[in-house]
Amino acid sequence: ILSGTGGDYGKIQYMKEEFLVENDNQVFTSGAGGIFKPGVPIGKIEKNQIDSQLKVNFFSDFSQLRFVKLRSFITQEN
């Protein structure tokens, strides 16, 4: 799970599995949430050497956005 920070980077909050993550690894959408198609490149990892926090430097410059489409949905329980 990648969360925004209000800045020009995001933070990885959760990963489904344990992976060896290194600087400059590329981050792609998984498609798991059903909102984004899988395989869309998002950015590159920058790993903080002190606390091992994972930061993602985005490929896109979000300051250039003029409009944002928000989608809201409710998951159904079976």
PDB file of N, CA, C and O in Angstrom:
ATOM      1  N   ILE A   1       0.863  -1.174   0.000  1.00  0.00           N
ATOM      2  CA  ILE A   1       0.000   0.000   0.000  1.00  0.00           C
ATOM      3  C   ILE A   1       0.898   1.221   0.000  1.00  0.00           C
ATOM      4  O   ILE A   1       1.785   1.356   0.843  1.00  0.00           O
ATOM      5  N   LEU A   2       0.661   2.098  -0.942  1.00  0.00           N
ATOM      6  CA  LEU A   2       1.422   3.329  -1.075  1.00  0.00           C
ATOM      7  C   LEU A   2       0.536   4.491  -0.650  1.00  0.00           C
ATOM      8  O   LEU A   2      -0.573   4.648  -1.161  1.00  0.00           O
ATOM      9  N   SER A   3       1.021   5.303   0.281  1.00  0.00           N
ATOM     10  CA  SER A   3       0.262   6.458   0.767  1.00  0.00           C
ATOM     11  C   SER A   3       0.933   7.739   0.327  1.00  0.00           C
ATOM     12  O   SER A   3       2.160   7.824   0.280  1.00  0.00           O
ATOM     13  N   GLY A   4       0.131   8.729   0.007  1.00  0.00           N
ATOM     14  CA  GLY A   4       0.661  10.038  -0.334  1.00  0.00           C
ATOM     15  C   GLY A   4       1.121  10.772   0.910  1.00  0.00           C
ATOM     16  O   GLY A   4       0.717  10.437   2.023  1.00  0.00           O
ATOM     17  N   THR A   5       1.959  11.766   0.721  1.00  0.00           N
ATOM     18  CA  THR A   5       2.488  12.543   1.842  1.00  0.00           C
ATOM     19  C   THR A   5       2.148  14.025   1.725  1.00  0.00           C
ATOM     20  O   THR A   5       2.446  14.808   2.627  1.00  0.00           O
ATOM     21  N   GLY A   6       1.528  14.405   0.618  1.00  0.00           N
ATOM     22  CA  GLY A   6       1.280  15.812   0.362  1.00  0.00           C
ATOM     23  C   GLY A   6       2.480  16.483  -0.298  1.00  0.00           C
ATOM     24  O   GLY A   6       2.434  17.664  -0.643  1.00  0.00           O
ATOM     25  N   GLY A   7       3.553  15.713  -0.469  1.00  0.00           N
ATOM     26  CA  GLY A   7       4.759  16.216  -1.109  1.00  0.00           C
ATOM     27  C   GLY A   7       4.958  15.567  -2.459  1.00  0.00           C
ATOM     28  O   GLY A   7       4.002  15.114  -3.089  1.00  0.00           O
ATOM     29  N   ASP A   8       6.195  15.524  -2.900  1.00  0.00           N
ATOM     30  CA  ASP A   8       6.499  14.961  -4.214  1.00  0.00           C
ATOM     31  C   ASP A   8       6.944  13.507  -4.132  1.00  0.00           C
ATOM     32  O   ASP A   8       7.597  13.005  -5.047  1.00  0.00           O
ATOM     33  N   TYR A   9       6.599  12.832  -3.052  1.00  0.00           N
ATOM     34  CA  TYR A   9       6.926  11.415  -2.883  1.00  0.00           C
ATOM     35  C   TYR A   9       5.835  10.731  -2.069  1.00  0.00           C
ATOM     36  O   TYR A   9       5.011  11.390  -1.435  1.00  0.00           O
ATOM     37  N   GLY A  10       5.842   9.414  -2.094  1.00  0.00           N
ATOM     38  CA  GLY A  10       4.902   8.627  -1.311  1.00  0.00           C
ATOM     39  C   GLY A  10       5.657   7.689  -0.389  1.00  0.00           C
ATOM     40  O   GLY A  10       6.867   7.509  -0.527  1.00  0.00           O
ATOM     41  N   LYS A  11       4.932   7.084   0.564  1.00  0.00           N
ATOM     42  CA  LYS A  11       5.543   6.130   1.495  1.00  0.00           C
ATOM     43  C   LYS A  11       4.865   4.780   1.350  1.00  0.00           C
ATOM     44  O   LYS A  11       3.640   4.692   1.261  1.00  0.00           O
ATOM     45  N   ILE A  12       5.665   3.739   1.327  1.00  0.00           N
ATOM     46  CA  ILE A  12       5.100   2.394   1.314  1.00  0.00           C
ATOM     47  C   ILE A  12       4.723   2.034   2.745  1.00  0.00           C
ATOM     48  O   ILE A  12       5.581   1.961   3.625  1.00  0.00           O
ATOM     49  N   GLN A  13       3.436   1.811   2.966  1.00  0.00           N
ATOM     50  CA  GLN A  13       2.917   1.526   4.297  1.00  0.00           C
ATOM     51  C   GLN A  13       2.870   0.028   4.584  1.00  0.00           C
ATOM     52  O   GLN A  13       3.045  -0.404   5.723  1.00  0.00           O
ATOM     53  N   TYR A  14       2.629  -0.761   3.529  1.00  0.00           N
ATOM     54  CA  TYR A  14       2.430  -2.203   3.719  1.00  0.00           C
ATOM     55  C   TYR A  14       2.769  -2.928   2.437  1.00  0.00           C
ATOM     56  O   TYR A  14       2.467  -2.460   1.340  1.00  0.00           O
ATOM     57  N   MET A  15       3.408  -4.091   2.593  1.00  0.00           N
ATOM     58  CA  MET A  15       3.633  -4.978   1.455  1.00  0.00           C
ATOM     59  C   MET A  15       3.068  -6.345   1.825  1.00  0.00           C
ATOM     60  O   MET A  15       3.223  -6.804   2.956  1.00  0.00           O
ATOM     61  N   LYS A  16       2.419  -6.982   0.874  1.00  0.00           N
ATOM     62  CA  LYS A  16       1.757  -8.261   1.104  1.00  0.00           C
ATOM     63  C   LYS A  16       2.750  -9.366   1.480  1.00  0.00           C
ATOM     64  O   LYS A  16       2.442 -10.237   2.294  1.00  0.00           O
ATOM     65  N   GLU A  17       3.918  -9.321   0.891  1.00  0.00           N
ATOM     66  CA  GLU A  17       4.940 -10.337   1.137  1.00  0.00           C
ATOM     67  C   GLU A  17       6.260  -9.655   1.466  1.00  0.00           C
ATOM     68  O   GLU A  17       6.437  -8.464   1.212  1.00  0.00           O
ATOM     69  N   GLU A  18       7.176 -10.420   2.031  1.00  0.00           N
ATOM     70  CA  GLU A  18       8.514  -9.892   2.300  1.00  0.00           C
ATOM     71  C   GLU A  18       9.334  -9.930   1.016  1.00  0.00           C
ATOM     72  O   GLU A  18       9.488 -10.987   0.404  1.00  0.00           O
ATOM     73  N   PHE A  19       9.851  -8.793   0.615  1.00  0.00           N
ATOM     74  CA  PHE A  19      10.680  -8.687  -0.581  1.00  0.00           C
ATOM     75  C   PHE A  19      11.976  -7.987  -0.216  1.00  0.00           C
ATOM     76  O   PHE A  19      12.016  -7.166   0.701  1.00  0.00           O
ATOM     77  N   LEU A  20      13.022  -8.317  -0.933  1.00  0.00           N
ATOM     78  CA  LEU A  20      14.274  -7.592  -0.809  1.00  0.00           C
ATOM     79  C   LEU A  20      14.113  -6.302  -1.611  1.00  0.00           C
ATOM     80  O   LEU A  20      14.014  -6.334  -2.837  1.00  0.00           O
ATOM     81  N   VAL A  21      14.087  -5.181  -0.919  1.00  0.00           N
ATOM     82  CA  VAL A  21      13.849  -3.894  -1.565  1.00  0.00           C
ATOM     83  C   VAL A  21      15.136  -3.084  -1.511  1.00  0.00           C
ATOM     84  O   VAL A  21      15.752  -2.942  -0.454  1.00  0.00           O
ATOM     85  N   GLU A  22      15.532  -2.556  -2.662  1.00  0.00           N
ATOM     86  CA  GLU A  22      16.751  -1.764  -2.752  1.00  0.00           C
ATOM     87  C   GLU A  22      16.462  -0.448  -3.458  1.00  0.00           C
ATOM     88  O   GLU A  22      15.440  -0.300  -4.128  1.00  0.00           O
ATOM     89  N   ASN A  23      17.375   0.506  -3.298  1.00  0.00           N
ATOM     90  CA  ASN A  23      17.241   1.790  -3.980  1.00  0.00           C
ATOM     91  C   ASN A  23      17.110   1.580  -5.486  1.00  0.00           C
ATOM     92  O   ASN A  23      17.725   0.684  -6.065  1.00  0.00           O
ATOM     93  N   ASP A  24      16.309   2.413  -6.087  1.00  0.00           N
ATOM     94  CA  ASP A  24      16.055   2.426  -7.534  1.00  0.00           C
ATOM     95  C   ASP A  24      15.215   1.258  -8.044  1.00  0.00           C
ATOM     96  O   ASP A  24      15.028   1.133  -9.254  1.00  0.00           O
ATOM     97  N   ASN A  25      14.692   0.382  -7.145  1.00  0.00           N
ATOM     98  CA  ASN A  25      13.698  -0.598  -7.589  1.00  0.00           C
ATOM     99  C   ASN A  25      12.485   0.179  -8.094  1.00  0.00           C
ATOM    100  O   ASN A  25      12.092   1.178  -7.491  1.00  0.00           O
ATOM    101  N   GLN A  26      11.891  -0.276  -9.198  1.00  0.00           N
ATOM    102  CA  GLN A  26      10.710   0.396  -9.725  1.00  0.00           C
ATOM    103  C   GLN A  26       9.457  -0.120  -9.037  1.00  0.00           C
ATOM    104  O   GLN A  26       9.383  -1.281  -8.635  1.00  0.00           O
ATOM    105  N   VAL A  27       8.462   0.772  -8.907  1.00  0.00           N
ATOM    106  CA  VAL A  27       7.176   0.454  -8.286  1.00  0.00           C
ATOM    107  C   VAL A  27       6.105   0.533  -9.372  1.00  0.00           C
ATOM    108  O   VAL A  27       6.050   1.492 -10.142  1.00  0.00           O
ATOM    109  N   PHE A  28       5.250  -0.501  -9.419  1.00  0.00           N
ATOM    110  CA  PHE A  28       4.155  -0.577 -10.389  1.00  0.00           C
ATOM    111  C   PHE A  28       2.837  -0.804  -9.654  1.00  0.00           C
ATOM    112  O   PHE A  28       2.826  -1.304  -8.529  1.00  0.00           O
ATOM    113  N   THR A  29       1.729  -0.435 -10.290  1.00  0.00           N
ATOM    114  CA  THR A  29       0.420  -0.735  -9.718  1.00  0.00           C
ATOM    115  C   THR A  29       0.180  -2.236  -9.779  1.00  0.00           C
ATOM    116  O   THR A  29       0.640  -2.912 -10.699  1.00  0.00           O
ATOM    117  N   SER A  30      -0.546  -2.752  -8.786  1.00  0.00           N
ATOM    118  CA  SER A  30      -0.832  -4.187  -8.744  1.00  0.00           C
ATOM    119  C   SER A  30      -2.163  -4.516  -9.409  1.00  0.00           C
ATOM    120  O   SER A  30      -2.354  -5.623  -9.912  1.00  0.00           O
ATOM    121  N   GLY A  31      -3.076  -3.559  -9.409  1.00  0.00           N
ATOM    122  CA  GLY A  31      -4.412  -3.814  -9.931  1.00  0.00           C
ATOM    123  C   GLY A  31      -5.313  -4.478  -8.915  1.00  0.00           C
ATOM    124  O   GLY A  31      -6.485  -4.723  -9.201  1.00  0.00           O
ATOM    125  N   ALA A  32      -4.792  -4.780  -7.724  1.00  0.00           N
ATOM    126  CA  ALA A  32      -5.549  -5.531  -6.713  1.00  0.00           C
ATOM    127  C   ALA A  32      -6.785  -4.789  -6.221  1.00  0.00           C
ATOM    128  O   ALA A  32      -7.795  -5.426  -5.920  1.00  0.00           O
ATOM    129  N   GLY A  33      -6.736  -3.477  -6.130  1.00  0.00           N
ATOM    130  CA  GLY A  33      -7.875  -2.714  -5.629  1.00  0.00           C
ATOM    131  C   GLY A  33      -8.978  -2.514  -6.652  1.00  0.00           C
ATOM    132  O   GLY A  33     -10.070  -2.065  -6.304  1.00  0.00           O
ATOM    133  N   GLY A  34      -8.709  -2.840  -7.912  1.00  0.00           N
ATOM    134  CA  GLY A  34      -9.719  -2.692  -8.947  1.00  0.00           C
ATOM    135  C   GLY A  34      -9.879  -1.272  -9.464  1.00  0.00           C
ATOM    136  O   GLY A  34     -10.753  -1.018 -10.293  1.00  0.00           O
ATOM    137  N   ILE A  35      -9.058  -0.343  -8.997  1.00  0.00           N
ATOM    138  CA  ILE A  35      -9.167   1.042  -9.440  1.00  0.00           C
ATOM    139  C   ILE A  35      -8.186   1.327 -10.566  1.00  0.00           C
ATOM    140  O   ILE A  35      -8.546   1.947 -11.567  1.00  0.00           O
ATOM    141  N   PHE A  36      -6.942   0.873 -10.404  1.00  0.00           N
ATOM    142  CA  PHE A  36      -5.904   1.086 -11.415  1.00  0.00           C
ATOM    143  C   PHE A  36      -5.609  -0.215 -12.139  1.00  0.00           C
ATOM    144  O   PHE A  36      -5.706  -1.294 -11.554  1.00  0.00           O
ATOM    145  N   LYS A  37      -5.251  -0.115 -13.401  1.00  0.00           N
ATOM    146  CA  LYS A  37      -4.833  -1.301 -14.149  1.00  0.00           C
ATOM    147  C   LYS A  37      -3.496  -1.787 -13.602  1.00  0.00           C
ATOM    148  O   LYS A  37      -2.692  -0.973 -13.146  1.00  0.00           O
ATOM    149  N   PRO A  38      -3.239  -3.090 -13.636  1.00  0.00           N
ATOM    150  CA  PRO A  38      -1.950  -3.580 -13.157  1.00  0.00           C
ATOM    151  C   PRO A  38      -0.810  -3.216 -14.108  1.00  0.00           C
ATOM    152  O   PRO A  38      -1.005  -3.126 -15.320  1.00  0.00           O
ATOM    153  N   GLY A  39       0.381  -3.009 -13.544  1.00  0.00           N
ATOM    154  CA  GLY A  39       1.572  -2.799 -14.348  1.00  0.00           C
ATOM    155  C   GLY A  39       1.875  -1.371 -14.747  1.00  0.00           C
ATOM    156  O   GLY A  39       2.774  -1.141 -15.556  1.00  0.00           O
ATOM    157  N   VAL A  40       1.148  -0.398 -14.201  1.00  0.00           N
ATOM    158  CA  VAL A  40       1.423   1.002 -14.530  1.00  0.00           C
ATOM    159  C   VAL A  40       2.614   1.465 -13.681  1.00  0.00           C
ATOM    160  O   VAL A  40       2.559   1.364 -12.455  1.00  0.00           O
ATOM    161  N   PRO A  41       3.696   1.973 -14.308  1.00  0.00           N
ATOM    162  CA  PRO A  41       4.853   2.429 -13.529  1.00  0.00           C
ATOM    163  C   PRO A  41       4.527   3.677 -12.714  1.00  0.00           C
ATOM    164  O   PRO A  41       3.960   4.640 -13.231  1.00  0.00           O
ATOM    165  N   ILE A  42       4.894   3.649 -11.427  1.00  0.00           N
ATOM    166  CA  ILE A  42       4.579   4.739 -10.510  1.00  0.00           C
ATOM    167  C   ILE A  42       5.816   5.565 -10.167  1.00  0.00           C
ATOM    168  O   ILE A  42       5.776   6.794 -10.217  1.00  0.00           O
ATOM    169  N   GLY A  43       6.917   4.892  -9.818  1.00  0.00           N
ATOM    170  CA  GLY A  43       8.118   5.612  -9.411  1.00  0.00           C
ATOM    171  C   GLY A  43       9.233   4.659  -9.032  1.00  0.00           C
ATOM    172  O   GLY A  43       9.197   3.473  -9.360  1.00  0.00           O
ATOM    173  N   LYS A  44      10.225   5.197  -8.334  1.00  0.00           N
ATOM    174  CA  LYS A  44      11.372   4.404  -7.893  1.00  0.00           C
ATOM    175  C   LYS A  44      11.537   4.507  -6.377  1.00  0.00           C
ATOM    176  O   LYS A  44      11.235   5.534  -5.770  1.00  0.00           O
ATOM    177  N   ILE A  45      12.025   3.415  -5.782  1.00  0.00           N
ATOM    178  CA  ILE A  45      12.237   3.320  -4.340  1.00  0.00           C
ATOM    179  C   ILE A  45      13.477   4.111  -3.926  1.00  0.00           C
ATOM    180  O   ILE A  45      14.505   4.099  -4.603  1.00  0.00           O
ATOM    181  N   GLU A  46      13.343   4.792  -2.800  1.00  0.00           N
ATOM    182  CA  GLU A  46      14.501   5.375  -2.113  1.00  0.00           C
ATOM    183  C   GLU A  46      14.405   4.903  -0.665  1.00  0.00           C
ATOM    184  O   GLU A  46      13.488   5.286   0.062  1.00  0.00           O
ATOM    185  N   LYS A  47      15.347   4.081  -0.261  1.00  0.00           N
ATOM    186  CA  LYS A  47      15.324   3.478   1.077  1.00  0.00           C
ATOM    187  C   LYS A  47      16.160   4.314   2.029  1.00  0.00           C
ATOM    188  O   LYS A  47      17.338   4.565   1.777  1.00  0.00           O
ATOM    189  N   ASN A  48      15.540   4.749   3.137  1.00  0.00           N
ATOM    190  CA  ASN A  48      16.238   5.526   4.150  1.00  0.00           C
ATOM    191  C   ASN A  48      17.199   4.603   4.890  1.00  0.00           C
ATOM    192  O   ASN A  48      16.772   3.596   5.454  1.00  0.00           O
ATOM    193  N   GLN A  49      18.473   4.926   4.898  1.00  0.00           N
ATOM    194  CA  GLN A  49      19.497   4.067   5.506  1.00  0.00           C
ATOM    195  C   GLN A  49      19.381   4.022   7.031  1.00  0.00           C
ATOM    196  O   GLN A  49      19.804   3.043   7.647  1.00  0.00           O
ATOM    197  N   ILE A  50      18.822   5.049   7.643  1.00  0.00           N
ATOM    198  CA  ILE A  50      18.748   5.106   9.105  1.00  0.00           C
ATOM    199  C   ILE A  50      17.627   4.243   9.658  1.00  0.00           C
ATOM    200  O   ILE A  50      17.867   3.410  10.532  1.00  0.00           O
ATOM    201  N   ASP A  51      16.406   4.426   9.165  1.00  0.00           N
ATOM    202  CA  ASP A  51      15.267   3.681   9.715  1.00  0.00           C
ATOM    203  C   ASP A  51      14.637   2.708   8.720  1.00  0.00           C
ATOM    204  O   ASP A  51      13.593   2.125   9.014  1.00  0.00           O
ATOM    205  N   SER A  52      15.240   2.523   7.565  1.00  0.00           N
ATOM    206  CA  SER A  52      14.777   1.599   6.514  1.00  0.00           C
ATOM    207  C   SER A  52      13.383   1.926   5.993  1.00  0.00           C
ATOM    208  O   SER A  52      12.727   1.064   5.407  1.00  0.00           O
ATOM    209  N   GLN A  53      12.920   3.162   6.198  1.00  0.00           N
ATOM    210  CA  GLN A  53      11.622   3.565   5.679  1.00  0.00           C
ATOM    211  C   GLN A  53      11.703   3.631   4.152  1.00  0.00           C
ATOM    212  O   GLN A  53      12.707   4.069   3.592  1.00  0.00           O
ATOM    213  N   LEU A  54      10.630   3.188   3.487  1.00  0.00           N
ATOM    214  CA  LEU A  54      10.602   3.132   2.026  1.00  0.00           C
ATOM    215  C   LEU A  54       9.843   4.323   1.454  1.00  0.00           C
ATOM    216  O   LEU A  54       8.655   4.510   1.718  1.00  0.00           O
ATOM    217  N   LYS A  55      10.548   5.113   0.675  1.00  0.00           N
ATOM    218  CA  LYS A  55       9.992   6.296   0.030  1.00  0.00           C
ATOM    219  C   LYS A  55       9.921   6.012  -1.466  1.00  0.00           C
ATOM    220  O   LYS A  55      10.816   5.370  -2.016  1.00  0.00           O
ATOM    221  N   VAL A  56       8.871   6.482  -2.126  1.00  0.00           N
ATOM    222  CA  VAL A  56       8.734   6.317  -3.576  1.00  0.00           C
ATOM    223  C   VAL A  56       8.776   7.691  -4.234  1.00  0.00           C
ATOM    224  O   VAL A  56       7.911   8.534  -3.994  1.00  0.00           O
ATOM    225  N   ASN A  57       9.783   7.903  -5.058  1.00  0.00           N
ATOM    226  CA  ASN A  57       9.883   9.128  -5.848  1.00  0.00           C
ATOM    227  C   ASN A  57       9.086   8.907  -7.135  1.00  0.00           C
ATOM    228  O   ASN A  57       9.441   8.064  -7.959  1.00  0.00           O
ATOM    229  N   PHE A  58       8.010   9.673  -7.295  1.00  0.00           N
ATOM    230  CA  PHE A  58       7.091   9.477  -8.412  1.00  0.00           C
ATOM    231  C   PHE A  58       7.720   9.874  -9.743  1.00  0.00           C
ATOM    232  O   PHE A  58       8.532  10.797  -9.810  1.00  0.00           O
ATOM    233  N   PHE A  59       7.332   9.166 -10.798  1.00  0.00           N
ATOM    234  CA  PHE A  59       7.737   9.519 -12.150  1.00  0.00           C
ATOM    235  C   PHE A  59       7.005  10.769 -12.625  1.00  0.00           C
ATOM    236  O   PHE A  59       7.563  11.564 -13.382  1.00  0.00           O
ATOM    237  N   SER A  60       5.763  10.949 -12.188  1.00  0.00           N
ATOM    238  CA  SER A  60       4.948  12.082 -12.627  1.00  0.00           C
ATOM    239  C   SER A  60       5.121  13.277 -11.703  1.00  0.00           C
ATOM    240  O   SER A  60       5.354  13.124 -10.504  1.00  0.00           O
ATOM    241  N   ASP A  61       5.004  14.460 -12.276  1.00  0.00           N
ATOM    242  CA  ASP A  61       5.032  15.691 -11.499  1.00  0.00           C
ATOM    243  C   ASP A  61       3.583  16.073 -11.202  1.00  0.00           C
ATOM    244  O   ASP A  61       2.889  16.628 -12.053  1.00  0.00           O
ATOM    245  N   PHE A  62       3.139  15.769  -9.985  1.00  0.00           N
ATOM    246  CA  PHE A  62       1.736  15.985  -9.637  1.00  0.00           C
ATOM    247  C   PHE A  62       1.376  17.460  -9.483  1.00  0.00           C
ATOM    248  O   PHE A  62       0.192  17.790  -9.410  1.00  0.00           O
ATOM    249  N   SER A  63       2.350  18.344  -9.434  1.00  0.00           N
ATOM    250  CA  SER A  63       2.043  19.776  -9.365  1.00  0.00           C
ATOM    251  C   SER A  63       1.439  20.265 -10.681  1.00  0.00           C
ATOM    252  O   SER A  63       0.878  21.359 -10.733  1.00  0.00           O
ATOM    253  N   GLN A  64       1.549  19.469 -11.738  1.00  0.00           N
ATOM    254  CA  GLN A  64       1.008  19.842 -13.036  1.00  0.00           C
ATOM    255  C   GLN A  64      -0.462  19.438 -13.196  1.00  0.00           C
ATOM    256  O   GLN A  64      -1.081  19.750 -14.214  1.00  0.00           O
ATOM    257  N   LEU A  65      -1.024  18.750 -12.199  1.00  0.00           N
ATOM    258  CA  LEU A  65      -2.427  18.328 -12.284  1.00  0.00           C
ATOM    259  C   LEU A  65      -3.361  19.528 -12.185  1.00  0.00           C
ATOM    260  O   LEU A  65      -3.165  20.419 -11.360  1.00  0.00           O
ATOM    261  N   ARG A  66      -4.356  19.533 -13.020  1.00  0.00           N
ATOM    262  CA  ARG A  66      -5.375  20.581 -12.976  1.00  0.00           C
ATOM    263  C   ARG A  66      -6.685  20.026 -12.414  1.00  0.00           C
ATOM    264  O   ARG A  66      -7.388  20.717 -11.677  1.00  0.00           O
ATOM    265  N   PHE A  67      -7.009  18.790 -12.758  1.00  0.00           N
ATOM    266  CA  PHE A  67      -8.247  18.165 -12.323  1.00  0.00           C
ATOM    267  C   PHE A  67      -7.946  16.777 -11.786  1.00  0.00           C
ATOM    268  O   PHE A  67      -7.047  16.092 -12.274  1.00  0.00           O
ATOM    269  N   VAL A  68      -8.690  16.376 -10.794  1.00  0.00           N
ATOM    270  CA  VAL A  68      -8.553  15.042 -10.221  1.00  0.00           C
ATOM    271  C   VAL A  68      -9.935  14.419 -10.162  1.00  0.00           C
ATOM    272  O   VAL A  68     -10.890  15.065  -9.730  1.00  0.00           O
ATOM    273  N   LYS A  69     -10.050  13.182 -10.589  1.00  0.00           N
ATOM    274  CA  LYS A  69     -11.321  12.471 -10.508  1.00  0.00           C
ATOM    275  C   LYS A  69     -11.289  11.584  -9.261  1.00  0.00           C
ATOM    276  O   LYS A  69     -10.413  10.730  -9.125  1.00  0.00           O
ATOM    277  N   LEU A  70     -12.235  11.787  -8.367  1.00  0.00           N
ATOM    278  CA  LEU A  70     -12.325  10.986  -7.154  1.00  0.00           C
ATOM    279  C   LEU A  70     -13.384   9.908  -7.333  1.00  0.00           C
ATOM    280  O   LEU A  70     -14.468  10.164  -7.857  1.00  0.00           O
ATOM    281  N   ARG A  71     -13.055   8.705  -6.893  1.00  0.00           N
ATOM    282  CA  ARG A  71     -14.008   7.608  -6.968  1.00  0.00           C
ATOM    283  C   ARG A  71     -14.215   7.069  -5.584  1.00  0.00           C
ATOM    284  O   ARG A  71     -13.262   6.895  -4.824  1.00  0.00           O
ATOM    285  N   SER A  72     -15.453   6.806  -5.254  1.00  0.00           N
ATOM    286  CA  SER A  72     -15.796   6.247  -3.961  1.00  0.00           C
ATOM    287  C   SER A  72     -16.555   4.948  -4.199  1.00  0.00           C
ATOM    288  O   SER A  72     -17.408   4.878  -5.084  1.00  0.00           O
ATOM    289  N   PHE A  73     -16.255   3.940  -3.426  1.00  0.00           N
ATOM    290  CA  PHE A  73     -16.972   2.678  -3.578  1.00  0.00           C
ATOM    291  C   PHE A  73     -17.053   1.978  -2.242  1.00  0.00           C
ATOM    292  O   PHE A  73     -16.254   2.234  -1.341  1.00  0.00           O
ATOM    293  N   ILE A  74     -18.018   1.097  -2.120  1.00  0.00           N
ATOM    294  CA  ILE A  74     -18.218   0.300  -0.922  1.00  0.00           C
ATOM    295  C   ILE A  74     -18.102  -1.164  -1.314  1.00  0.00           C
ATOM    296  O   ILE A  74     -18.759  -1.619  -2.251  1.00  0.00           O
ATOM    297  N   THR A  75     -17.265  -1.898  -0.594  1.00  0.00           N
ATOM    298  CA  THR A  75     -17.133  -3.320  -0.895  1.00  0.00           C
ATOM    299  C   THR A  75     -18.305  -4.077  -0.287  1.00  0.00           C
ATOM    300  O   THR A  75     -18.779  -3.753   0.802  1.00  0.00           O
ATOM    301  N   GLN A  76     -18.755  -5.077  -1.002  1.00  0.00           N
ATOM    302  CA  GLN A  76     -19.856  -5.895  -0.522  1.00  0.00           C
ATOM    303  C   GLN A  76     -19.319  -7.107   0.201  1.00  0.00           C
ATOM    304  O   GLN A  76     -18.360  -7.734  -0.250  1.00  0.00           O
ATOM    305  N   GLU A  77     -19.931  -7.440   1.320  1.00  0.00           N
ATOM    306  CA  GLU A  77     -19.548  -8.651   2.047  1.00  0.00           C
ATOM    307  C   GLU A  77     -20.373  -9.822   1.530  1.00  0.00           C
ATOM    308  O   GLU A  77     -21.560  -9.687   1.232  1.00  0.00           O
ATOM    309  N   ASN A  78     -19.718 -10.973   1.431  1.00  0.00           N
ATOM    310  CA  ASN A  78     -20.431 -12.172   0.933  1.00  0.00           C
ATOM    311  C   ASN A  78     -21.129 -12.881   2.053  1.00  0.00           C
ATOM    312  O   ASN A  78     -21.776 -13.904   1.828  1.00  0.00           O
TER     313      ASN A  78
END
